[in-house]
Amino acid sequence: MPKLKTKSGAKKRFKLTGTGKVRSGQAGKQHGMIKRSRRQLRNQRGTTILSDQDARIVKKFLPYG
């Protein structure tokens, strides 16, 4: 049985936690920060956990975790 390939874009953008949840960077932080409120920027620091619906899609791209 051949090995499954991991999607290159997914391995750069997502990590799996120890319990199997999908961690990703915050959306809306690439550019245009001057338009965003200070409160929004504070809340977007660090990473976030994807919702179950989105995580199900990403896990197909990462077959071996």
C-alpha positions in Angstrom: 0.0 0.0 0.0 1.5 3.4 -1.0 2.0 6.1 1.6 -0.3 9.1 1.5 1.1 12.5 0.7 0.6 15.4 3.1 -0.6 18.7 1.5 2.3 21.0 1.5 0.2 24.1 2.2 -1.5 22.5 5.2 1.7 21.4 6.9 3.0 25.0 6.8 -0.2 26.5 8.2 -1.6 24.0 10.7 -0.4 21.9 13.7 -2.2 19.2 15.6 -2.4 19.4 19.4 -1.9 16.4 21.6 -5.6 15.9 21.9 -6.1 16.0 18.1 -7.4 19.5 17.7 -6.1 21.7 14.9 -4.2 24.9 15.8 -3.8 27.7 13.2 -2.7 31.3 13.1 -5.3 34.0 13.5 -7.1 35.3 10.5 -7.0 39.0 9.6 -3.5 39.8 10.7 -1.5 40.1 7.5 -1.9 43.7 6.7 -4.2 46.7 7.2 -3.8 46.8 11.0 -4.4 50.6 11.1 -8.0 50.0 10.2 -8.6 47.4 12.9 -9.4 48.3 16.5 -6.8 47.9 19.2 -9.2 45.5 20.9 -9.4 43.3 17.8 -5.6 43.2 17.4 -5.1 42.2 21.1 -7.6 39.4 20.7 -5.9 38.1 17.5 -2.5 37.6 19.1 -1.1 34.1 19.0 -2.9 31.1 17.5 -6.4 29.7 17.7 -8.2 26.3 17.6 -10.2 25.6 14.5 -13.9 24.7 14.7 -14.8 21.0 14.4 -16.2 21.5 10.9 -13.0 23.2 9.6 -10.8 20.8 11.5 -12.4 17.8 9.8 -11.3 19.2 6.4 -7.8 20.0 7.5 -7.3 16.6 9.0 -7.8 15.0 5.6 -4.8 17.0 4.3 -2.6 15.8 7.2 -3.0 12.0 7.1 -0.3 11.2 9.6 -0.9 14.1 12.1 
